[in-house]
Amino acid sequence: MPGPYPLDGLRVIDCSTGLAGPYAGKLWVDAGADVVKVEPPGGDPLRRWTASGHALAADENGAFFQFLNASKRSVVADLDTEDGRALLRELAAGADLVLESFGPGYLEERGLGPDALRRTHPALSVVSISPWGHEGPWANRPATEFTLQAQSGSTGYRGLPERGPVAASGRIGEFAGGAYAALGGTAAWLAARRTGHGQHVDLSLFESVINTMTVFHDLEGQWLEGPLAISIETPSIEPAKDGWVGLCTYTGQQWKDFCTLIGRPEIPEDNRFFDARARMKHLAFIREAMHAWTRERTVDEIVELASAMRIPVAPIGNGRNVLERDHFVARGVFRESPHGFKAPRTPYRLSNSQTRPFGKAPRLDEHAAEIRAEIAAPAAPRPAPEGGSALPLEGIRVVDLSAFWAGPKVTWLLAALGADVVKVESVQRPDGMRFAGAVRNDESWEWSWVFHGVNTGKRGITLNLDDNEGRALLRKLIEGADALVENFSVRVMDHFGLDWETVHAWNPRLSMLRMPAWGLDGPWRDRTGFAANVEQASGLAWVTGYEDMPLIVRGACDPVGGTHAAYALLLALEERRRTGEGQLVECALIEPALNLAAEQVIEWTAYGEFLERNENRGPGAAPQGVYACADDTRVAIAVASDAQWTGLARALGSPDWARANELTTADGRRTAHDAIDAELGTWCAEHTAEAAAEALLAEGVPAAPLVNAHLIVPNPQLEARGFYQTLAHPRTGTTRYPGLPMHFSGIDSAKRRTPPPTLGQHNTEVLGGDLGLSDAEIERLRAAKVIGERPAWLDD
């Protein structure tokens, strides 16, 4: 039976509103923390939110608010009054973490900034979430996630050239920011317990979006000349006889197998279709060939046939059908809320620890009396600092068997927080991401921008795990480690004899993180799956794209899954501190994605409302869209309030059409969206995107030019915050690498940053220095290809 909650004893004061902060609070409360939601007199505006526009009764809270705030306690504090400020000070004095999303300067102006709060409680950490971060020239610039996506380079390369670029829907960047905040806040708490000193964790949603949604094209742009073209994957989401089916072919073998599946094995032999970018030039031909086959078969037939050939495939999910999928039903993913709707469970499973079941969300100020009584009671003594480094994971050793993106994202985060990560590949099968988008033919395995993006800060070795000596050396590494991370399909680890029972017997203190796409059990357990398939199956793709065609989000589920998994692994390490025992952590890639898509299921089961895609429009802003500008540029604009509409009208010179009474409300603007778009289109066509954005921003309107993903670097805001760090790689030379999307006031994670390891770069250091092998033994292993520094097939 699972034991206690891993975050028993953690107390969080949650002053945030909206999505990102409350989602961080949800992740903490699900793990057992006591989260006190401090709300303004009118309550968190999310209480009145529905994505569908479904009307709520006067005293009714929206179901999405109830999902994000289940099991929290509520108290009202007006921070513009001394009583309210005093209450927050008293709450902070008894807490471990304060979470806030007010924006730069708001708390400082009221004497409640991080330094002021920590003055009487040095171990307190404050987590701040804001669009740009609290530092830099853009810190106070208005933004929504829609405009952040445009500025990050994400929007500009998603879509069909003839239809125009499309942003990813579902507020993925805000969910990702919440997951980063939970991870960062937990890390700060762990560090404070060692040192007695808390941190200010300053999280930038812009940097979260870059880390999540631009697929490291900012790195690629430093190695290649020219802009990144708009595109869609091929194959991707294709029409079947009875709906849509999702496919992806990330490797050359998968592309060949797919063409064989559709009866066109000759296509891969044609150099015109060599890679994904080449295929975009001949998209009409390829789509005709695909659709001649897919339109004649049902989704179930295609899934069965593709799965048999180990081609990544998935049915397209939405708010209705995910509830009925046999895999999700078998795994018990969707649970009933006490408020009557269904929603996904906590997106990870721990073998020895509980997670909190769905509780009720609080009514506004429901717990005021009990919270004030707790404040009045004598404070419990705080434990003395344990001693140690301010780096939260200093001294933690991680064996990294992961590949591609999601698993390496976990260990990239752990390394940035101080862990010693040893990445294990083999010369027979290097990490497949080494060859994804490689920009050079010579030593191509060292030139993948995606591999570079998630492997800084690690040491790299090679071990042939099909060889007895290779497995024996891996066992030695595991016996001396604190964590093991892998994201293979289940059958791969079984093949190597690396199931949880075996690993746990070798090292009972080690926690093992497993991240198969579909989980360790269920009907889809042995299917191949990548992030694109997870986006397809979860419902995220359903709400992204043109009205007549869904589009994949483009890999966001890998970094999102990795961030959630890293957080879950911290929970296991925290539980081990108390019990001495490691545990199995399962974070199937699909389950964080289902949490991100939860609003679709919630709206359907709470209100019978079916959410669909609407190109670049969205429920939180009207107007919202991407508009063509002069000089072949585009600008993203999102009007999220009546005040911002007034600002937009001023920026346009207060034309008569903008002063119409029906446009003074969001509902009126939503009804007149087509007419507004026509007028905005005329105005934008007379300005460059930069000029249009500057004019709108000056009036407080969120706007951003669509930045090409190859051209993000440099950026004045990112420069000011030191987001990129210049590192020298032995093969690729000097490159600027993206960092964490949050600053820790007491940690300089850059000091530990090293470039991504070349293949087998640290074989001698790890096998000789750490495991004690002699030079002669290492040379013998190299000659036998148990280890090596270049792919084995080059010497065949």
C-alpha positions in Angstrom: 0.0 0.0 0.0 1.3 3.5 -0.8 2.5 5.4 2.2 1.9 9.1 3.3 1.8 12.1 1.0 5.3 13.1 -0.1 4.8 16.8 0.7 3.2 16.3 4.1 4.3 19.3 6.2 4.8 21.7 3.2 2.7 24.9 3.6 2.1 27.1 0.6 0.5 30.6 0.5 -1.0 30.9 -3.0 -1.7 34.5 -3.9 -1.8 33.7 -7.6 -4.7 34.0 -10.0 -5.5 32.6 -13.5 -4.0 29.3 -14.7 -0.2 29.0 -14.2 0.0 29.8 -10.5 -3.1 27.8 -9.5 -1.8 24.8 -11.5 1.4 24.9 -9.6 -0.6 25.0 -6.4 -2.6 22.0 -7.6 0.5 20.0 -8.2 1.6 20.8 -4.6 -1.7 20.1 -3.0 -2.0 16.8 -5.0 1.2 15.7 -3.3 0.0 16.5 0.1 0.9 20.1 0.7 -1.4 22.5 2.7 -2.2 25.2 0.1 -3.9 28.4 1.4 -5.4 30.4 -1.5 -5.3 34.1 -0.6 -7.8 35.9 -2.8 -8.7 39.6 -3.4 -12.2 40.7 -2.2 -13.9 39.7 -5.4 -12.1 36.4 -5.6 -9.8 34.9 -8.3 -11.4 35.9 -11.7 -11.1 32.3 -12.8 -14.0 31.5 -10.5 -16.3 33.0 -13.2 -14.5 31.4 -16.2 -15.8 28.9 -18.7 -13.9 28.4 -22.0 -17.2 27.7 -23.8 -18.9 30.9 -22.6 -21.4 28.7 -20.7 -23.4 30.9 -18.4 -22.8 30.4 -14.6 -25.3 31.2 -11.9 -24.6 34.2 -9.7 -23.1 32.2 -6.9 -21.6 29.4 -9.1 -17.9 28.7 -9.5 -16.6 27.5 -12.8 -15.6 23.8 -13.1 -12.2 24.7 -14.4 -11.5 26.8 -11.3 -12.7 23.8 -9.2 -10.3 21.5 -10.9 -7.3 23.8 -10.4 -8.2 24.6 -6.8 -9.5 21.4 -5.4 -8.5 20.7 -1.8 -7.1 24.2 -1.2 -8.3 26.5 1.5 -9.5 30.1 0.8 -9.1 33.3 2.7 -9.7 36.9 1.5 -7.0 39.6 1.9 -7.2 43.0 0.5 -3.6 44.0 0.0 -4.5 47.6 -0.4 -5.4 47.7 3.2 -3.2 47.4 6.2 -5.3 44.6 7.6 -4.9 42.6 4.4 -1.1 43.2 4.3 -0.8 42.2 7.9 -2.7 39.0 7.2 -0.3 38.1 4.4 2.7 38.8 6.5 1.4 36.5 9.3 0.5 33.8 6.8 4.0 34.0 5.2 5.6 33.8 8.6 4.3 30.3 9.1 4.8 29.1 5.5 7.5 27.5 3.4 6.5 28.9 0.1 4.6 32.0 -1.2 3.3 31.8 -4.8 2.3 35.1 -6.5 1.5 36.4 -10.0 0.9 40.1 -9.4 3.7 41.3 -11.6 6.9 43.2 -11.0 6.8 45.7 -8.2 3.3 45.1 -7.0 4.2 43.4 -3.7 7.3 45.6 -3.2 5.1 48.7 -3.4 3.1 47.3 -0.5 6.0 46.3 1.6 5.5 42.6 0.8 8.3 41.9 -1.6 10.4 38.7 -1.3 13.1 40.5 0.7 10.6 42.0 3.1 8.8 38.7 3.7 12.1 36.8 4.2 13.4 39.4 6.7 11.4 37.8 9.5 11.4 34.3 8.0 14.7 33.7 6.2 13.8 30.1 5.2 10.8 31.3 3.2 10.9 31.0 -0.6 8.8 33.2 -2.9 7.8 32.0 -6.4 6.8 34.8 -8.8 5.2 34.1 -12.1 4.9 36.8 -14.7 4.9 37.1 -18.5 8.5 38.3 -18.9 10.1 37.8 -15.5 10.7 40.6 -12.9 13.8 41.9 -14.5 14.7 43.3 -17.9 13.4 46.0 -20.2 10.2 44.2 -21.1 9.3 43.3 -17.5 6.1 45.4 -17.5 5.1 44.9 -21.1 1.5 43.6 -21.5 1.3 40.1 -22.8 -1.0 37.0 -23.1 0.2 33.5 -23.9 -1.0 34.1 -27.5 1.4 37.0 -27.9 4.2 35.2 -26.0 3.9 32.3 -28.5 4.3 34.8 -31.4 7.4 36.4 -29.8 8.9 33.0 -29.0 8.9 31.8 -32.7 6.4 29.1 -32.1 3.4 30.4 -34.0 5.3 31.5 -37.1 6.3 28.0 -38.3 3.1 26.1 -37.6 0.6 25.6 -40.4 0.2 25.5 -44.2 1.8 28.3 -46.3 -1.4 29.0 -48.1 -3.4 29.2 -44.9 -1.1 31.1 -42.6 0.5 30.5 -39.2 -1.5 29.1 -36.2 -0.8 29.3 -32.5 -1.1 26.3 -30.3 -4.4 26.4 -28.4 -5.2 25.2 -24.9 -2.9 27.6 -23.0 -0.1 25.1 -23.0 2.5 27.7 -22.1 0.6 28.6 -18.9 0.3 25.0 -17.9 4.0 24.6 -18.6 4.8 27.7 -16.5 2.8 26.2 -13.7 4.7 22.9 -13.9 8.1 24.8 -13.9 6.9 26.9 -10.9 6.0 23.7 -9.0 9.4 22.2 -9.8 11.3 25.5 -9.0 9.4 26.1 -5.7 10.0 22.5 -4.6 13.7 22.8 -5.4 13.9 26.1 -3.5 12.2 24.5 -0.5 14.7 21.6 -0.5 17.6 24.0 -0.7 16.2 26.1 2.2 15.9 23.1 4.4 19.7 22.5 3.9 20.8 26.1 4.3 18.1 27.9 6.3 17.8 30.5 3.5 15.0 30.7 1.1 15.1 31.9 -2.5 13.2 34.2 -4.8 12.2 32.1 -7.8 11.5 34.5 -10.6 9.7 32.6 -13.4 9.2 34.0 -16.9 6.3 32.6 -18.9 8.1 33.8 -22.1 11.1 31.7 -21.3 8.8 28.8 -20.4 7.2 29.0 -23.8 10.6 29.1 -25.5 11.6 26.0 -23.5 8.4 24.2 -24.4 7.3 25.2 -27.8 10.1 26.3 -30.2 11.8 22.9 -30.3 15.2 24.5 -29.9 15.0 26.1 -33.4 16.8 29.0 -31.7 19.9 26.7 -31.5 19.4 25.5 -35.1 19.3 29.1 -36.2 22.8 29.7 -35.0 24.1 27.0 -37.2 22.0 27.5 -40.3 21.4 30.7 -42.4 17.9 31.9 -43.3 14.5 31.8 -41.6 12.6 28.8 -40.6 9.7 28.1 -43.1 6.1 27.5 -42.0 5.3 23.8 -42.2 3.3 20.8 -41.0 4.6 17.3 -40.4 4.1 14.7 -43.1 2.4 12.4 -42.2 0.6 14.0 -39.3 -3.1 14.1 -38.7 -4.7 12.5 -41.8 -8.3 11.9 -42.8 -9.6 8.3 -42.4 -12.8 6.7 -43.5 -14.6 7.6 -40.2 -12.6 10.6 -38.8 -9.0 11.6 -38.2 -5.9 9.5 -37.4 -2.6 10.7 -36.0 0.8 9.4 -37.4 4.4 10.5 -37.2 7.6 9.3 -38.7 10.6 10.7 -36.8 13.2 8.2 -38.0 14.1 7.2 -41.5 13.0 3.6 -40.9 9.6 4.8 -39.7 9.2 6.8 -42.9 10.1 3.8 -45.1 7.7 1.6 -43.1 4.9 4.1 -43.5 5.4 4.3 -47.2 5.3 0.5 -47.4 2.1 0.5 -45.3 0.3 2.8 -47.7 1.5 0.7 -50.7 4.1 3.2 -52.0 7.5 1.7 -51.0 9.1 3.5 -53.9 8.6 7.0 -52.4 11.5 6.9 -49.9 13.9 6.0 -52.7 13.2 9.4 -54.4 15.6 12.0 -53.1 12.9 14.7 -53.4 11.4 13.2 -50.3 14.6 12.7 -48.3 13.6 14.5 -45.1 10.6 16.4 -43.6 11.6 19.8 -45.1 12.1 18.3 -48.5 8.7 16.6 -48.3 7.0 20.0 -47.5 8.0 21.1 -51.1 6.0 18.2 -52.5 3.2 18.2 -49.9 0.3 17.9 -52.4 1.8 14.8 -54.0 2.5 13.1 -50.7 -0.9 13.9 -49.2 -2.6 12.6 -52.3 -0.6 9.3 -52.0 -1.4 9.1 -48.2 -5.0 9.9 -48.5 -5.7 7.5 -51.2 -4.9 4.8 -48.6 -6.1 6.4 -45.4 -9.6 7.5 -46.7 -10.3 3.8 -47.5 -9.8 2.6 -43.9 -11.2 3.3 -40.5 -9.2 4.9 -37.7 -9.2 1.5 -35.9 -7.9 -0.3 -38.9 -5.1 2.2 -39.5 -4.1 2.1 -35.8 -4.0 -1.7 -35.9 -2.0 -1.9 -39.1 0.5 0.8 -38.2 1.0 -0.5 -34.7 1.9 -3.9 -36.1 4.7 -2.3 -38.1 5.7 -0.2 -35.0 4.8 3.0 -36.8 3.9 5.7 -34.2 0.1 6.1 -34.4 -2.8 7.3 -32.3 -6.5 8.1 -32.6 -7.4 11.8 -32.4 -8.7 12.6 -28.9 -11.2 15.2 -27.9 -13.3 16.1 -24.8 -15.8 13.4 -25.5 -14.0 10.4 -26.9 -11.0 10.4 -24.5 -13.4 9.3 -21.8 -14.2 6.2 -23.7 -10.8 5.1 -24.9 -10.1 1.6 -23.7 -6.5 2.5 -22.6 -7.6 5.4 -20.4 -10.5 3.4 -19.0 -8.2 0.5 -18.1 -5.7 2.8 -16.4 -8.4 4.7 -14.5 -7.2 8.0 -15.7 -10.4 10.0 -15.4 -11.9 10.5 -12.0 -15.1 12.0 -10.7 -14.8 15.4 -9.0 -17.0 16.1 -5.9 -18.4 18.9 -8.0 -19.9 16.4 -10.5 -17.6 16.6 -13.5 -14.8 14.3 -14.6 -11.1 15.2 -14.9 -7.7 13.5 -15.2 -6.0 12.2 -12.1 -2.5 13.4 -10.9 -0.2 12.9 -13.9 2.2 10.5 -12.2 2.1 7.4 -10.0 4.4 6.7 -7.0 4.8 3.1 -5.7 5.3 4.0 -2.1 3.5 7.3 -1.7 -0.1 8.5 -2.0 -1.4 11.4 -4.0 -4.5 13.3 -2.7 -7.8 12.3 -4.3 -10.0 15.0 -5.7 -11.4 17.2 -3.0 -13.8 20.2 -3.2 -12.6 23.6 -4.2 -13.1 26.2 -1.5 -15.8 28.8 -1.5 -14.5 32.3 -1.4 -13.1 33.0 2.1 -14.5 29.7 3.3 -11.6 29.0 5.7 -11.0 32.5 7.1 -11.9 31.6 10.7 -9.7 28.4 10.9 -6.8 30.1 9.2 -6.9 33.1 11.5 -7.1 30.7 14.5 -4.0 28.9 13.2 -2.2 32.2 13.0 -3.1 33.1 16.6 -1.9 29.7 17.9 1.7 29.3 19.1 4.0 28.6 16.2 5.6 25.2 16.0 9.5 25.3 16.2 11.3 25.1 12.9 13.9 22.4 12.5 17.5 23.5 12.3 19.1 23.6 8.8 20.5 20.3 7.8 23.6 21.8 6.2 24.9 21.6 2.7 24.9 23.3 -0.7 22.3 25.8 -1.9 22.0 23.7 -5.0 19.0 21.6 -4.3 20.3 18.4 -5.9 24.0 18.7 -5.0 25.2 15.2 -4.2 22.5 13.4 -6.1 23.7 11.0 -8.8 21.5 10.1 -11.7 21.9 7.4 -14.3 20.3 8.6 -17.5 19.2 5.9 -19.9 16.7 8.1 -21.7 16.7 9.2 -25.3 15.0 11.6 -27.7 13.5 14.5 -25.8 11.1 13.9 -22.8 13.5 11.8 -20.7 16.6 14.0 -21.5 14.5 17.0 -20.5 14.1 15.5 -17.0 17.8 15.0 -16.6 18.6 18.4 -18.1 16.5 19.9 -15.3 18.0 17.7 -12.6 21.5 18.7 -13.8 20.6 22.4 -13.8 19.5 21.9 -10.2 22.9 20.4 -9.2 22.6 16.7 -9.8 25.5 14.7 -11.3 23.9 13.1 -14.4 25.6 10.4 -16.4 24.0 9.9 -19.8 24.3 6.3 -21.0 24.2 5.5 -24.8 25.8 2.8 -26.9 27.8 3.0 -30.1 25.3 0.4 -31.5 22.3 2.6 -30.7 23.2 6.2 -29.8 20.4 8.5 -28.6 18.1 8.8 -31.7 17.8 12.5 -31.1 21.5 12.9 -32.2 20.3 12.4 -35.7 17.2 14.5 -35.6 17.7 17.6 -37.8 21.4 17.2 -37.9 22.9 20.1 -39.9 26.1 18.4 -41.0 26.8 15.2 -42.8 30.3 14.7 -41.2 29.9 13.6 -37.6 26.2 14.2 -37.9 25.6 12.6 -34.5 27.2 15.7 -32.9 25.2 18.3 -34.9 21.6 17.8 -33.8 20.2 21.0 -32.3 17.4 19.1 -30.4 20.0 16.9 -28.8 22.1 19.9 -27.9 19.1 21.6 -26.4 18.4 19.1 -23.6 21.8 17.6 -22.8 23.9 20.4 -21.4 25.3 19.8 -17.9 25.7 16.0 -18.3 28.5 13.5 -18.6 28.2 11.0 -21.4 29.3 7.4 -21.7 28.6 4.5 -23.9 27.8 0.9 -22.8 26.5 -1.9 -25.0 23.7 -3.3 -22.9 23.4 -6.4 -25.2 26.8 -7.4 -23.8 27.2 -9.0 -20.4 30.1 -6.7 -19.5 28.1 -3.6 -20.5 25.2 -4.7 -18.3 27.5 -5.4 -15.4 29.0 -1.9 -15.6 25.6 -0.4 -15.8 24.7 -2.3 -12.6 27.7 -0.8 -10.9 26.5 2.7 -11.9 23.0 1.9 -10.6 24.4 0.6 -7.3 26.0 4.0 -6.6 23.2 6.2 -7.9 20.2 7.9 -6.3 18.0 7.9 -9.4 17.6 6.0 -12.7 15.7 7.7 -15.6 14.4 6.0 -18.7 11.7 6.6 -21.3 11.8 3.5 -23.6 8.8 1.4 -24.4 8.2 -1.2 -21.7 9.5 -4.1 -23.8 12.9 -2.5 -24.1 13.7 -2.4 -20.4 12.3 -5.9 -20.1 14.7 -7.0 -22.8 17.7 -5.7 -20.9 16.5 -7.2 -17.6 16.0 -3.8 -16.0 12.6 -4.1 -14.5 11.9 -2.3 -11.2 12.1 -5.4 -9.1 15.6 -6.1 -10.3 16.9 -2.5 -10.0 15.3 -2.2 -6.6 17.1 -5.3 -5.4 20.4 -3.9 -6.6 19.9 -0.6 -4.8 17.0 -0.2 -2.5 17.7 3.5 -2.0 17.4 4.3 -5.7 14.2 5.7 -7.3 13.5 4.7 -10.8 11.6 7.1 -13.1 9.9 5.4 -16.1 8.3 7.4 -18.9 6.9 5.1 -21.6 4.5 7.1 -23.9 1.4 5.2 -22.9 2.4 3.9 -19.4 3.4 0.6 -17.8 0.0 -1.1 -18.2 -3.1 -0.9 -20.3 -4.0 -2.0 -23.9 -1.6 0.5 -25.5 1.3 -0.4 -23.3 3.5 -1.8 -26.0 2.7 0.7 -28.8 5.4 3.0 -30.1 4.6 6.6 -29.2 6.2 10.0 -29.6 5.1 13.5 -28.4 3.2 14.0 -31.6 1.0 10.9 -31.0 0.5 12.0 -27.4 -0.7 15.4 -28.6 -3.0 13.6 -31.1 -4.5 11.2 -28.5 -4.8 13.6 -25.6 -7.0 16.3 -27.3 -4.3 19.0 -27.5 -4.2 18.6 -31.3 -8.0 18.7 -31.5 -8.2 22.4 -30.4 -5.1 23.5 -32.5 -5.4 24.3 -36.1 -7.8 25.5 -38.8 -11.6 24.9 -38.3 -11.5 22.2 -40.9 -8.2 20.6 -40.0 -6.5 19.8 -36.6 -2.7 20.4 -36.3 -0.2 18.9 -33.8 1.2 21.3 -31.2 4.7 20.3 -32.3 6.5 18.4 -29.6 5.3 20.4 -26.6 4.3 17.1 -24.8 8.0 16.1 -24.5 9.2 19.1 -22.4 5.8 19.3 -20.6 6.1 15.6 -19.7 9.7 16.0 -18.8 9.0 18.9 -16.4 6.2 17.0 -14.7 8.3 13.9 -14.4 11.2 15.8 -12.9 8.8 17.2 -10.3 7.5 13.7 -9.6 11.1 12.4 -9.1 11.8 15.2 -6.6 8.8 13.9 -4.6 10.3 10.4 -4.6 13.7 11.8 -3.4 11.9 13.8 -0.7 10.1 10.7 0.5 13.4 8.7 0.6 14.8 11.4 2.9 12.2 10.3 5.5 12.1 6.5 4.8 15.4 5.6 3.3 13.6 3.8 0.6 13.6 4.5 -3.1 10.5 4.0 -5.2 9.1 3.5 -8.7 7.9 6.6 -10.3 5.7 6.3 -13.5 5.1 9.4 -15.5 3.6 8.2 -18.8 4.0 10.9 -21.4 0.2 10.8 -22.1 -0.9 11.7 -18.6 0.6 15.3 -18.3 -0.8 15.9 -21.7 -4.3 14.8 -20.6 -4.0 17.2 -17.7 -3.2 20.0 -20.1 -6.2 19.1 -22.2 -8.4 18.7 -19.0 -10.6 21.7 -19.8 -12.1 19.9 -22.8 -13.3 17.0 -20.6 -14.3 19.3 -17.8 -16.5 21.5 -20.1 -18.1 18.4 -21.7 -18.9 16.6 -18.4 -19.8 19.7 -16.5 -21.9 21.6 -19.1 -22.2 19.4 -22.2 -20.1 21.9 -24.1 -17.8 20.5 -26.8 -14.6 22.6 -27.4 -13.2 22.8 -30.9 -10.4 24.6 -32.7 -11.0 28.1 -34.0 -7.7 28.9 -35.7 -6.2 31.9 -33.9 -9.2 33.1 -32.0 -9.7 32.2 -28.3 -12.1 32.4 -25.4 -9.9 34.8 -23.4 -9.5 37.7 -25.8 -11.5 39.4 -28.5 -10.2 40.4 -31.0 -7.4 37.9 -31.1 -5.5 37.0 -34.3 -2.5 37.1 -36.5 -2.6 39.9 -39.0 -0.6 40.5 -42.2 1.6 43.6 -42.1 3.8 45.5 -44.5 7.1 44.0 -45.7 5.7 40.5 -45.5 5.6 40.5 -41.7 2.8 39.5 -39.3 1.7 40.7 -35.9 -0.2 38.9 -33.1 -2.8 40.9 -31.2 -4.9 39.9 -28.2 -7.4 42.2 -26.5 -8.1 40.6 -23.2 -10.0 43.4 -21.4 -12.3 46.4 -22.1 -9.4 48.7 -21.1 -7.2 47.1 -23.7 -9.9 47.6 -26.3 -9.9 51.3 -25.5 -6.1 51.3 -25.8 -6.3 49.6 -29.2 -8.8 52.2 -30.4 -6.3 54.9 -29.3 -3.5 53.2 -31.1 -5.5 53.2 -34.3 -6.4 56.9 -34.0 -9.9 56.4 -32.5 -11.7 55.6 -35.8 -15.5 55.9 -35.8 -16.0 52.1 -36.2 -14.0 51.4 -33.0 -16.3 53.7 -31.0 -19.5 51.6 -31.7 -21.3 50.8 -28.4 -21.6 47.1 -29.2 -17.8 46.9 -29.2 -17.4 48.0 -25.6 -17.9 44.5 -24.2 -16.1 41.3 -24.9 -19.3 39.5 -26.0 -20.0 42.3 -28.5 -16.4 42.2 -29.9 -16.6 38.4 -30.2 -19.9 38.7 -32.2 -18.3 41.4 -34.5 -14.9 39.6 -34.7 -15.0 39.3 -38.5 -15.7 43.0 -39.0 -13.0 43.9 -36.5 -10.5 41.7 -38.3 -11.2 43.4 -41.5 -10.5 46.8 -40.0 -7.4 45.7 -38.2 -6.2 44.0 -41.3 -6.4 47.3 -43.2 -4.5 49.1 -40.5 -1.9 46.5 -40.1 -1.2 46.4 -43.8 0.0 49.9 -43.5 2.6 49.2 -40.8 5.4 46.7 -40.3 4.8 44.1 -37.6 7.4 45.8 -35.3 5.7 49.3 -35.8 2.2 47.9 -35.2 3.3 46.1 -32.1 5.1 49.1 -30.7 2.0 51.3 -31.2 -0.3 48.8 -29.5 2.1 48.1 -26.6 2.4 51.8 -25.9 -1.4 51.8 -25.3 -1.2 48.7 -23.0 -2.4 46.2 -25.7 -0.7 42.8 -25.8 0.9 42.5 -29.2 4.0 40.9 -30.7 5.6 40.5 -34.1 5.7 36.9 -35.3 9.4 36.2 -34.7 11.0 33.6 -36.8 12.2 30.7 -34.6 15.7 30.9 -36.1 16.0 34.5 -35.2 15.0 34.6 -31.5 18.7 35.2 -30.5 19.5 37.9 -29.6 16.5 39.4 -27.8 16.9 42.4 -25.3 14.7 40.8 -22.6 16.5 37.4 -22.8 19.8 39.2 -22.9 19.0 41.2 -19.8 18.0 38.1 -17.9 20.9 36.0 -19.0 18.7 33.3 -20.5 21.3 32.1 -22.9 24.7 31.0 -21.9 27.6 30.7 -24.3 29.4 27.3 -24.2 32.1 25.8 -26.4 31.4 22.4 -27.7 34.3 20.2 -29.0 32.7 19.7 -32.4 30.2 22.5 -33.0 32.1 25.3 -31.5 30.7 28.2 -29.6 26.9 28.2 -29.2 24.4 30.1 -27.1 22.3 27.5 -25.1 18.9 28.3 -23.5 18.7 28.0 -19.7 16.0 27.5 -17.1 13.0 29.7 -17.4 13.4 30.9 -13.8 16.0 32.7 -11.8 16.9 31.5 -8.3 18.2 34.4 -6.1 20.6 32.1 -4.3 21.7 29.7 -7.0 23.8 30.3 -10.1 23.1 27.1 -12.0 25.2 28.4 -14.9 28.4 27.6 -12.9 27.7 23.9 -13.4 26.7 24.2 -17.1 28.8 22.2 -19.6 28.1 21.7 -23.3 26.3 18.5 -24.4 28.7 15.5 -24.2 30.1 14.1 -27.4 29.3 10.4 -27.9 31.2 8.5 -25.2 33.1 11.7 -24.2 33.4 10.7 -20.5 34.0 7.0 -20.8 37.5 7.2 -19.2 36.4 9.7 -16.5 33.4 7.7 -15.4 34.5 4.1 -16.0 38.0 4.7 -14.8 37.6 7.5 -12.3 34.2 6.5 -10.8 34.2 2.7 -11.3 37.9 2.1 -10.9 38.6 0.4 -14.3 42.2 0.5 -15.5 43.3 2.0 -18.7 44.0 -1.4 -20.1 40.5 -2.6 -19.2 38.9 0.5 -20.8 40.9 -0.1 -24.0 39.8 -3.8 -24.1 36.2 -2.7 -23.8 36.7 -0.2 -26.6 38.2 -2.8 -28.9 35.2 -5.1 -28.2 32.8 -2.2 -28.9 31.3 -2.4 -25.4 32.2 1.2 -25.3 33.3 3.7 -28.0 33.2 7.3 -29.2 31.6 6.9 -32.7 28.7 4.9 -34.0 29.7 1.2 -34.5 28.4 1.0 -38.0 31.0 3.4 -39.3 33.7 0.7 -38.6 31.8 -2.2 -40.1 
